Amino acid sequence: MNDRIPTIIKSLLFEYESKLKNSFGNKIYGVYLYNSVALGAFDINKSDIDFITILNEEFTAKEIVRLKTIHKELNDKFKYAKRMEGMYITMDKIGKVNDDITPYVYFADNSLHDYGYYDINYVTWWTLKSNGIGINSPDINELKLDVEWTNIIDNMNYNLNKYWKGKMDKNLIFLTDYWIEFSVLTLCRILYTLENKNIISKTESAKYQMNNLPDSFRLIIQEALRIREGTSKNSLYPLRIKRLNEVKKFINYVIHYCNEKYNFLSA
């Protein structure tokens, strides 16, 4: 499985796994990768390195201090260590979501957070179950992840009708390149996931939707891909306000399309 890890981050990840096991021994059950690396879509310029480290028991306060040191040592040595984003999850929390578990240690935004909530949801577990990569760790099948496709549907319903619908009145965020890229590519992947019962990278999803969504959305998808891939510094839109209006039309279209097709509002 390790041949699926991009060469440029292999040394970082092997040393991370080694430092954990040398420092904490049997407390570490296994180290696993999911999202872009596991999907074969790691972008050297943009992608995070998403991981889930499974623990046999919780860290002590002293061990958390050591864990912070490990991340700092990796940051000092490896260029891409700052891209690491992940959670430290005990065995009893496997397959569950944030609403059903107690807080956990996680690493995000180049900082170790002692206890809180991060990216633990059904999509995370499904991606790990279907595409995950173990680093010198037990086979993922041994985790016995109990995740059904209905769980993914529920997750997408929440994303569209709570998270994205809630963003529709926040005009200022959609003036930025970040939110154009993030919103369009994320919604393209949600739509692809629902229609194909499979999770692929955001970039692949956007390129797929270029040929499957109404032509009126082609330009905004091209704009999101331009930002993601850095193909040009110049926007495809003459005015940011026009781009803002187009992305909001796109978000609204995807929400209403999915609500009608998958009966989300009555779910």
C-alpha positions as CSV (number, residue, x, y, z in Angstrom):
1,M,0.0,0.0,0.0
2,N,2.9,2.4,0.7
3,D,3.6,2.7,-3.1
4,R,0.4,4.8,-3.2
5,I,2.0,7.5,-1.1
6,P,3.6,10.2,-3.2
7,T,7.4,10.0,-3.0
8,I,7.7,13.6,-2.0
9,I,5.9,13.0,1.4
10,K,7.0,9.4,2.1
11,S,9.9,10.2,4.3
12,L,7.8,12.6,6.3
13,L,5.0,10.1,6.9
14,F,7.4,7.1,7.7
15,E,9.2,9.2,10.2
16,Y,5.9,10.4,11.7
17,E,4.7,6.8,12.2
18,S,8.1,5.8,13.6
19,K,8.3,8.6,16.1
20,L,4.8,7.8,17.3
21,K,5.5,4.2,17.9
22,N,8.9,4.8,19.4
23,S,7.4,7.4,21.8
24,F,4.1,5.8,22.7
25,G,4.6,2.1,22.0
26,N,1.5,-0.1,22.1
27,K,-0.7,2.9,22.7
28,I,-0.6,3.4,18.9
29,Y,-2.8,0.9,17.1
30,G,-2.2,2.3,13.6
31,V,-1.6,5.3,11.3
32,Y,-3.9,5.7,8.3
33,L,-4.2,8.2,5.4
34,Y,-7.5,9.3,3.8
35,N,-8.8,12.0,1.4
36,S,-6.5,13.3,-1.4
37,V,-3.5,11.1,-0.7
38,A,-5.6,8.0,-0.5
39,L,-7.7,9.0,-3.5
40,G,-4.5,9.4,-5.7
41,A,-5.2,13.1,-6.0
42,F,-2.5,14.7,-3.9
43,D,-1.7,18.2,-5.2
44,I,1.8,19.3,-4.1
45,N,0.7,22.9,-4.1
46,K,-2.6,22.7,-2.3
47,S,-3.5,19.4,-0.8
48,D,-3.5,18.6,2.9
49,I,-2.1,15.4,4.2
50,D,-5.1,13.9,6.0
51,F,-4.5,11.2,8.6
52,I,-6.3,9.3,11.3
53,T,-4.1,7.8,14.0
54,I,-6.0,5.1,15.9
55,L,-5.1,4.7,19.6
56,N,-5.6,1.8,22.0
57,E,-6.1,4.3,24.8
58,E,-6.1,8.1,25.3
59,F,-2.9,10.1,25.7
60,T,-2.0,11.4,29.1
61,A,-1.3,15.1,29.6
62,K,2.5,14.4,29.5
63,E,2.1,12.4,26.3
64,I,0.3,15.3,24.6
65,V,3.3,17.5,25.4
66,R,5.5,14.9,23.7
67,L,3.1,14.7,20.7
68,K,3.4,18.5,20.3
69,T,7.1,18.1,20.2
70,I,6.9,15.4,17.6
71,H,4.9,17.6,15.3
72,K,7.3,20.5,15.8
73,E,10.3,18.3,15.0
74,L,8.6,17.2,11.8
75,N,7.8,20.8,10.9
76,D,11.4,21.8,11.4
77,K,12.7,18.9,9.2
78,F,10.1,18.5,6.5
79,K,8.6,21.1,4.2
80,Y,5.2,19.5,3.9
81,A,4.7,18.6,7.6
82,K,2.6,21.8,8.0
83,R,0.1,20.3,5.6
84,M,-0.7,17.5,8.0
85,E,-4.3,17.5,9.2
86,G,-5.6,14.7,11.4
87,M,-7.2,13.2,14.4
88,Y,-6.1,10.9,17.2
89,I,-9.1,8.6,17.8
90,T,-9.4,5.7,20.3
91,M,-10.8,2.4,19.2
92,D,-14.2,2.9,20.8
93,K,-14.8,5.9,18.6
94,I,-14.2,4.2,15.2
95,G,-17.0,4.6,12.8
96,K,-18.9,7.2,14.9
97,V,-19.4,10.9,14.2
98,N,-18.6,14.0,16.2
99,D,-22.1,14.2,17.7
100,D,-21.8,10.7,19.3
101,I,-18.3,10.9,20.8
102,T,-16.3,12.8,23.4
103,P,-13.6,15.3,22.3
104,Y,-10.3,14.1,20.9
105,V,-6.8,15.4,20.1
106,Y,-6.4,16.7,16.6
107,F,-3.8,18.5,14.5
108,A,-4.9,21.3,12.2
109,D,-3.7,24.6,11.0
110,N,-0.2,23.6,12.0
111,S,-1.2,23.3,15.7
112,L,-2.0,20.4,18.0
113,H,-5.3,20.9,19.7
114,D,-5.5,19.1,23.1
115,Y,-9.2,18.2,22.8
116,G,-12.0,19.2,20.5
117,Y,-13.8,18.2,17.3
118,Y,-12.5,18.1,13.7
119,D,-13.1,16.0,10.6
120,I,-14.8,12.9,12.0
121,N,-18.0,12.2,10.0
122,Y,-19.4,9.4,7.8
123,V,-17.6,10.6,4.7
124,T,-14.3,10.4,6.6
125,W,-14.9,6.8,7.6
126,W,-16.2,5.8,4.2
127,T,-13.2,7.2,2.5
128,L,-10.9,5.4,5.0
129,K,-12.8,2.1,4.5
130,S,-12.8,2.3,0.7
131,N,-9.5,4.0,-0.1
132,G,-7.4,4.4,3.1
133,I,-3.7,3.7,3.3
134,G,-2.1,2.2,6.4
135,I,1.5,3.1,7.2
136,N,3.2,0.0,8.7
137,S,-0.2,-0.6,10.4
138,P,-2.8,-3.4,10.6
139,D,-5.0,-3.8,7.6
140,I,-7.9,-1.4,7.4
141,N,-10.4,-4.2,7.2
142,E,-9.4,-5.1,10.8
143,L,-11.0,-1.9,11.9
144,K,-14.4,-3.3,11.0
145,L,-15.8,0.0,9.9
146,D,-19.5,-0.1,10.0
147,V,-20.5,2.6,7.5
148,E,-23.4,2.3,5.1
149,W,-24.2,4.4,2.0
150,T,-27.3,5.7,3.8
151,N,-24.9,7.4,6.3
152,I,-23.2,9.2,3.4
153,I,-26.6,10.3,2.1
154,D,-27.5,11.8,5.5
155,N,-24.1,13.5,5.6
156,M,-24.6,15.1,2.2
157,N,-28.1,16.2,3.2
158,Y,-26.7,18.0,6.2
159,N,-23.9,19.6,4.2
160,L,-26.3,21.0,1.6
161,N,-29.3,22.1,3.7
162,K,-27.5,23.2,6.8
163,Y,-23.9,24.2,6.0
164,W,-24.2,25.5,2.4
165,K,-27.7,26.9,2.7
166,G,-26.4,28.8,5.7
167,K,-23.7,30.4,3.6
168,M,-26.0,31.9,1.0
169,D,-26.5,35.2,2.8
170,K,-22.7,35.7,3.4
171,N,-21.9,37.7,0.3
172,L,-18.5,39.0,1.4
173,I,-16.9,35.5,1.6
174,F,-17.7,34.8,-2.1
175,L,-15.6,37.8,-3.2
176,T,-12.5,35.7,-2.4
177,D,-10.8,33.2,-4.6
178,Y,-10.7,30.7,-1.7
179,W,-14.4,30.5,-1.4
180,I,-15.0,30.3,-5.1
181,E,-12.7,27.3,-5.3
182,F,-13.9,25.7,-2.1
183,S,-17.6,26.1,-2.7
184,V,-17.7,25.0,-6.4
185,L,-15.3,22.1,-6.1
186,T,-17.0,20.8,-2.9
187,L,-20.4,21.0,-4.4
188,C,-19.2,19.3,-7.6
189,R,-18.0,16.4,-5.4
190,I,-21.2,16.2,-3.4
191,L,-23.2,15.9,-6.6
192,Y,-20.8,13.4,-8.1
193,T,-20.9,11.3,-4.9
194,L,-24.7,11.2,-4.8
195,E,-25.0,10.3,-8.4
196,N,-22.2,7.8,-8.7
197,K,-22.1,6.3,-5.2
198,N,-18.4,6.9,-5.1
199,I,-16.0,9.5,-3.6
200,I,-13.3,10.9,-5.8
201,S,-11.2,14.1,-5.7
202,K,-12.7,17.5,-5.9
203,T,-10.8,18.3,-9.1
204,E,-11.9,15.1,-10.8
205,S,-15.5,15.8,-9.7
206,A,-15.4,19.3,-11.2
207,K,-14.0,18.1,-14.5
208,Y,-16.7,15.4,-14.6
209,Q,-19.5,18.0,-13.9
210,M,-18.2,20.2,-16.7
211,N,-19.9,17.8,-19.1
212,N,-22.9,16.9,-17.0
213,L,-24.2,20.2,-15.6
214,P,-26.1,22.9,-17.6
215,D,-23.7,24.9,-19.8
216,S,-24.5,28.0,-17.8
217,F,-22.3,26.7,-15.0
218,R,-19.3,25.8,-17.2
219,L,-17.6,29.2,-16.6
220,I,-17.8,29.1,-12.8
221,I,-16.5,25.6,-12.7
222,Q,-13.6,26.6,-15.0
223,E,-12.9,29.5,-12.7
224,A,-12.8,27.3,-9.6
225,L,-10.4,24.9,-11.5
226,R,-8.2,27.9,-12.6
227,I,-7.8,28.9,-8.9
228,R,-7.2,25.3,-7.8
229,E,-4.7,24.4,-10.5
230,G,-3.1,27.9,-10.8
231,T,-3.3,27.9,-14.5
232,S,-3.6,31.6,-14.7
233,K,-3.5,34.6,-12.3
234,N,-6.3,36.3,-14.3
235,S,-9.9,35.7,-13.4
236,L,-12.3,34.5,-16.1
237,Y,-14.7,37.1,-14.8
238,P,-14.3,40.9,-15.5
239,L,-16.0,41.7,-12.1
240,R,-15.9,40.0,-8.8
241,I,-19.6,40.8,-8.2
242,K,-20.6,39.0,-11.3
243,R,-18.6,36.0,-10.1
244,L,-20.2,36.2,-6.7
245,N,-23.6,36.1,-8.3
246,E,-22.7,33.1,-10.4
247,V,-21.4,31.1,-7.6
248,K,-24.5,31.7,-5.5
249,K,-26.6,30.6,-8.5
250,F,-24.5,27.4,-8.7
251,I,-24.9,26.7,-5.0
252,N,-28.6,27.3,-5.1
253,Y,-29.0,25.0,-8.2
254,V,-27.1,22.1,-6.5
255,I,-29.1,22.4,-3.3
256,H,-32.5,22.5,-5.1
257,Y,-31.5,19.8,-7.6
258,C,-30.4,17.4,-4.8
259,N,-33.4,18.1,-2.6
260,E,-35.8,17.3,-5.5
261,K,-33.9,14.3,-6.8
262,Y,-33.1,12.7,-3.4
263,N,-36.0,14.0,-1.4
264,F,-33.7,15.5,1.1
265,L,-36.0,18.1,2.8
266,S,-38.3,15.3,4.0
267,A,-35.5,13.0,5.0
